[in-house]
Amino acid sequence: MFSEVDLVLEAQTVHLWWISLDVSEENVQNLSSLLSESEKIKADRLKFPQHQRRYQAVHGILRLILARYLKLDPTQINFTHSDRGKPYLTDDCNPLNLQFNLSHSENMAIVGISRDRRIGVDLERMRPMENAEQLAERFFCASEYDLLTQAIPEQRDKLFFQLWTAKEAYLKATGEGISGGLNQVEIALNPLRFINFPNWYLQSFSPNPDDNQNYWAAIAVEGGGANVSVKSFAYF
């Protein structure tokens, strides 16, 4: 099982957990037992067994992680949702005012956790994007489209995912989601930042540089600078 040592999060620090979802069937069942009835129902409604297992694993792991900060049993964690579906901890189990956000792609997930500040994360498995320019023309700002089209071909896919994940991280932090408009969030490089939201901190990176599957992630945190501490989740 996950270590039961309590976790401490300072006000200006953000913890970013990267998580492998390559979990044994036995451990998936253990994690599923931590879920609420509504979470179990949602998992059962997923069409493919692989998607069900990933949902059970990542949401069980999320409970394990949050419980260590809050000094609670994982089953005591309660969630509520905004009108647009962003999950939050309920006040009765969250005296620290923890804010969190979750993203997963194929066999990997990330969880960002902060105190008192809105936070959003996004994770994507990088892959060849033959339609990157068409997507950028539709969803990116003009300056970002220019950056992409001017990039050398070998760097174009990475740049596309760097920009895409940064935009999604911000829109997830605010709770707007993609419906808030990807082209309403403008990203600059060198240094990487939000042009139209200067009071937000942005970091973009590969969560596990040794992973040859090429994932890319971004984290957006309200209130400017943040000390980001990257952690690995170990389930045993």
C-alpha positions as CSV (number, residue, x, y, z in Angstrom):
1,M,0.0,0.0,0.0
2,F,0.9,3.7,-0.2
3,S,3.0,5.0,2.7
4,E,0.8,6.3,5.5
5,V,3.3,9.0,6.5
6,D,1.4,12.3,6.8
7,L,2.3,14.9,4.1
8,V,2.8,18.6,4.8
9,L,2.2,21.3,2.2
10,E,3.5,24.9,2.9
11,A,1.5,27.8,1.6
12,Q,3.8,28.8,-1.3
13,T,4.6,25.2,-2.3
14,V,2.8,23.1,-4.9
15,H,3.1,19.4,-4.9
16,L,2.9,17.7,-8.3
17,W,2.5,13.9,-8.2
18,W,3.2,11.8,-11.3
19,I,1.6,8.4,-11.1
20,S,1.9,5.2,-13.1
21,L,-1.5,3.6,-13.8
22,D,0.2,0.3,-14.6
23,V,-1.4,-1.3,-11.6
24,S,-2.1,-5.0,-11.0
25,E,-5.6,-6.3,-11.1
26,E,-5.4,-7.1,-7.3
27,N,-4.4,-3.5,-6.5
28,V,-7.1,-2.1,-8.8
29,Q,-9.6,-3.9,-6.7
30,N,-8.1,-2.6,-3.5
31,L,-8.2,1.0,-4.9
32,S,-11.8,0.5,-6.2
33,S,-12.9,-0.3,-2.6
34,L,-11.9,3.2,-1.6
35,L,-14.3,4.9,-4.0
36,S,-17.7,6.4,-3.2
37,E,-20.8,4.8,-4.6
38,S,-21.1,7.5,-7.3
39,E,-17.5,7.0,-8.4
40,K,-18.1,3.2,-8.6
41,I,-21.2,3.8,-10.7
42,K,-19.3,6.2,-13.0
43,A,-16.5,3.6,-13.5
44,D,-19.0,0.9,-14.3
45,R,-20.6,3.1,-17.0
46,L,-17.3,3.3,-18.9
47,K,-17.5,1.2,-22.0
48,F,-14.1,-0.5,-22.1
49,P,-12.7,-2.5,-19.1
50,Q,-9.3,-0.9,-19.6
51,H,-10.9,2.5,-19.1
52,Q,-12.8,1.3,-16.0
53,R,-9.5,0.0,-14.4
54,R,-7.7,3.3,-15.1
55,Y,-10.6,5.3,-13.6
56,Q,-10.7,3.1,-10.5
57,A,-6.9,3.2,-10.1
58,V,-6.4,7.0,-10.5
59,H,-9.4,8.0,-8.4
60,G,-8.4,5.5,-5.6
61,I,-4.8,6.9,-5.7
62,L,-6.1,10.4,-5.6
63,R,-8.0,9.6,-2.4
64,L,-4.8,8.0,-0.9
65,I,-2.8,11.1,-1.6
66,L,-5.3,13.6,-0.4
67,A,-5.9,11.5,2.8
68,R,-2.2,11.9,3.8
69,Y,-2.4,15.7,3.8
70,L,-5.8,15.8,5.6
71,K,-5.0,13.0,8.1
72,L,-8.1,11.1,7.1
73,D,-9.1,7.6,6.0
74,P,-9.3,7.7,2.2
75,T,-13.0,6.8,2.3
76,Q,-13.7,9.9,4.4
77,I,-12.7,12.2,1.5
78,N,-15.7,13.9,0.0
79,F,-16.0,15.8,-3.3
80,T,-18.3,18.3,-4.7
81,H,-18.3,19.8,-8.2
82,S,-18.8,23.2,-9.8
83,D,-21.5,23.9,-12.3
84,R,-19.0,23.0,-15.1
85,G,-17.8,19.8,-13.4
86,K,-14.6,20.8,-11.7
87,P,-14.1,18.7,-8.6
88,Y,-13.4,20.2,-5.1
89,L,-13.0,18.9,-1.6
90,T,-16.0,19.6,0.6
91,D,-15.4,22.0,3.5
92,D,-16.1,19.4,6.1
93,C,-13.0,17.4,5.2
94,N,-10.7,20.2,4.1
95,P,-9.6,22.4,7.0
96,L,-6.4,23.2,5.0
97,N,-8.3,24.6,2.0
98,L,-6.4,22.2,-0.3
99,Q,-6.9,22.8,-4.0
100,F,-6.2,19.9,-6.4
101,N,-6.5,19.0,-10.0
102,L,-6.0,15.7,-11.9
103,S,-5.2,14.7,-15.4
104,H,-4.4,11.4,-17.0
105,S,-3.5,10.1,-20.4
106,E,-3.2,6.5,-21.2
107,N,-1.1,4.8,-18.5
108,M,0.1,7.9,-16.7
109,A,-1.6,10.5,-14.4
110,I,-0.6,13.7,-12.6
111,V,-2.1,15.4,-9.6
112,G,-1.4,19.0,-8.6
113,I,-2.0,20.1,-5.0
114,S,-1.8,23.6,-3.6
115,R,-3.2,25.5,-0.5
116,D,-5.6,28.4,-0.9
117,R,-4.7,28.9,-4.6
118,R,-6.5,27.6,-7.7
119,I,-4.5,25.0,-9.6
120,G,-4.9,23.2,-12.9
121,V,-2.8,20.5,-14.6
122,D,-2.9,18.8,-18.0
123,L,-1.1,15.8,-19.3
124,E,-0.9,14.5,-22.8
125,R,0.9,11.5,-24.4
126,M,2.9,13.1,-27.3
127,R,2.3,11.6,-30.7
128,P,2.7,12.6,-34.3
129,M,0.3,15.4,-35.1
130,E,-0.2,15.6,-38.8
131,N,-3.0,18.1,-38.3
132,A,-1.2,20.3,-35.8
133,E,-1.3,23.4,-38.0
134,Q,-5.0,23.0,-38.7
135,L,-5.7,22.6,-35.0
136,A,-3.5,25.5,-34.1
137,E,-5.3,27.7,-36.7
138,R,-8.6,26.8,-35.1
139,F,-7.8,26.9,-31.4
140,F,-4.6,28.9,-30.9
141,C,-3.9,32.7,-30.9
142,A,-2.3,34.2,-34.0
143,S,1.1,34.6,-32.2
144,E,1.0,30.9,-31.2
145,Y,0.1,29.8,-34.7
146,D,3.0,31.7,-36.0
147,L,5.4,30.1,-33.5
148,L,4.2,26.6,-34.5
149,T,4.4,27.2,-38.3
150,Q,7.9,28.7,-37.9
151,A,9.2,25.9,-35.8
152,I,11.4,23.2,-37.4
153,P,9.5,20.1,-38.2
154,E,11.3,18.0,-35.5
155,Q,10.2,20.4,-32.8
156,R,6.6,21.1,-34.0
157,D,4.8,18.3,-32.2
158,K,6.5,19.0,-28.9
159,L,5.7,22.7,-29.2
160,F,2.1,21.9,-30.1
161,F,1.7,19.9,-26.9
162,Q,3.5,22.4,-24.8
163,L,1.1,25.1,-25.9
164,W,-2.0,22.9,-25.7
165,T,-1.3,21.6,-22.2
166,A,-0.6,25.1,-20.9
167,K,-3.9,26.4,-22.2
168,E,-5.8,23.4,-20.8
169,A,-4.1,23.7,-17.4
170,Y,-5.3,27.3,-17.0
171,L,-8.8,26.5,-18.1
172,K,-9.0,23.6,-15.7
173,A,-7.7,25.8,-12.9
174,T,-10.4,28.3,-13.4
175,G,-13.0,25.6,-13.9
176,E,-14.0,26.8,-17.4
177,G,-12.7,23.8,-19.3
178,I,-12.2,23.9,-23.0
179,S,-15.5,25.6,-23.4
180,G,-13.8,28.7,-21.9
181,G,-11.9,29.0,-25.2
182,L,-8.4,27.8,-25.9
183,N,-7.8,30.9,-28.0
184,Q,-8.6,33.1,-25.0
185,V,-5.4,31.9,-23.3
186,E,-2.3,33.3,-24.9
187,I,1.1,31.7,-24.2
188,A,4.5,33.2,-24.7
189,L,7.9,31.4,-24.8
190,N,11.3,32.4,-23.4
191,P,10.2,32.8,-20.7
192,L,7.2,30.6,-20.7
193,R,4.2,32.6,-19.3
194,F,0.6,33.5,-19.8
195,I,0.5,36.8,-21.7
196,N,-3.0,37.8,-20.7
197,F,-3.0,36.4,-17.2
198,P,0.2,37.7,-15.6
199,N,-0.8,36.8,-12.1
200,W,-0.8,33.1,-12.9
201,Y,2.3,30.9,-12.6
202,L,2.9,28.5,-15.5
203,Q,5.4,25.6,-15.8
204,S,5.7,23.1,-18.6
205,F,7.7,19.9,-18.5
206,S,8.0,16.1,-19.0
207,P,6.7,14.6,-15.8
208,N,9.1,11.6,-16.0
209,P,12.1,12.4,-18.2
210,D,13.2,8.8,-18.2
211,D,10.0,7.6,-19.6
212,N,10.4,6.8,-23.3
213,Q,6.7,7.2,-23.9
214,N,7.0,10.9,-24.2
215,Y,4.4,12.5,-22.0
216,W,4.1,16.3,-21.7
217,A,2.5,18.2,-18.9
218,A,1.7,21.7,-17.7
219,I,0.7,23.2,-14.3
220,A,-1.0,26.6,-13.8
221,V,-1.2,28.1,-10.3
222,E,-3.1,31.3,-9.3
223,G,-1.1,34.1,-7.6
224,G,2.2,34.2,-9.4
225,G,5.4,32.3,-8.3
226,A,5.2,28.9,-6.9
227,N,7.8,26.4,-5.6
228,V,6.9,23.2,-7.4
229,S,8.0,19.9,-5.8
230,V,7.6,16.9,-8.1
231,K,6.9,13.6,-6.4
232,S,6.4,10.0,-7.5
233,F,3.6,7.9,-6.3
234,A,4.6,4.3,-5.3
235,Y,1.8,1.8,-4.7
236,F,3.0,-1.5,-3.2
